[in-house]
Amino acid sequence: MKWILVAIIASSNTVGDLLNTAGMKRIGAVEDLSLRSLLQLLLAIGRSPMVLGGIAALAIGFFAIMSLLSIATVSFAIPATASSYLVETLLAKYILKEDVRWRRWAASGLVVIGVVLLRW
Amino acid sequence: MADQSRRSATTAPILEQSKSPTFTSKTHLLTAIVVVTNVVGNVCLSHGMQEVGRTISASPADYVRALFNPWVLAGSCTLALWMISDLALLSRADLTFVLPVTASAYVFIAIAGHFVLGDRISWERWLGIIVITVAVILAEETPSLTSKTEYREHSQ
């Protein structure tokens, strides 16, 4: 049961992050965090099928994390879902056309190693 | 080829602008907000869900009931703020920048878990904390925005 939840969390996080990144790039750079621009941001999100889809995917992941946290400790739950980092880096390079060089590869690899170490 | 030049015309100004110190410092401030709301939200939620007990259910009613726990409610509200600030950050930075840099939340969650929830930190976990810190520093050194996907200038 634990690992089924982990698989659900990892895949919904990956899909959610990719959709949100692509959608937010289309909305345009948020310049400040005033109430007015936050409202504009919320309106823009409401009109963006990509970001709404991304949030829906993350919501599925969120409920799966809540379930996982109720049967496992936070020290199991959070590291177990970190496996998606490398997949997300690969997809960001080829789908989102981000400039991923050795520093970013090393950073995501080290995050996965570090998060697995945190499990102990 | 025509498509290529149209694309670079729409992405070039924001990519140029993203190298300015103001743009970068705003991105860093937003990153800090994302990390803090993530840590506070997760610690509250974790504490609350341990109080509520086992919840694996297809029924939304069980999750709504969990929200009556003040820790779960506080954690969920803080994570809603995290979601908004994370989206705002993704509007100005690459996913492959945001992911490793916001991973510093793991370090703070481990440390908060130690001091607030009383989790033990073994030497392996200290090593994990160091490794993630190195990852955060490596990612911090890369330019925050390189994505060549369609990018619209802020319309307002």
Interface residues (C-beta under 8 A of the other chain):
Chain A: M1 D17 L18 N20 T21 A22 M24 K25 R26 I27 G28 A29 V30 E31 D32 L33 S37 L38 Q40 L41 L42 I45 V51 I55 L58 F62 F63 M66 S67 L69 S70 I71 T73 V74 S75 I78 Y85 E88 T89 A92 K93 L96 K97 E98 D99 V100 R101 R103 R104 A106 A107 S108 G109 L110 V111 I113 G114 V115 V116 L117 L118 R119 W120
Chain B: I14 K26 L30 I33 N42 L45 S46 M49 Q50 V52 G53 R54 T55 I56 S57 Y63 A66 L79 M83 I84 S85 D86 L87 A88 L90 S91 R92 D94 L95 T96 F97 V98 L99 P100 A103 Y106 I109 A110 G113 L117 D119 S122 E124 R125 L127 G128 I129 I130 V131 I132 V134 A135 V136 L138 A139 E141 T142 P143 T146 S147 K148 T149 E150 Y151 R152 E153 H154 S155 Q156
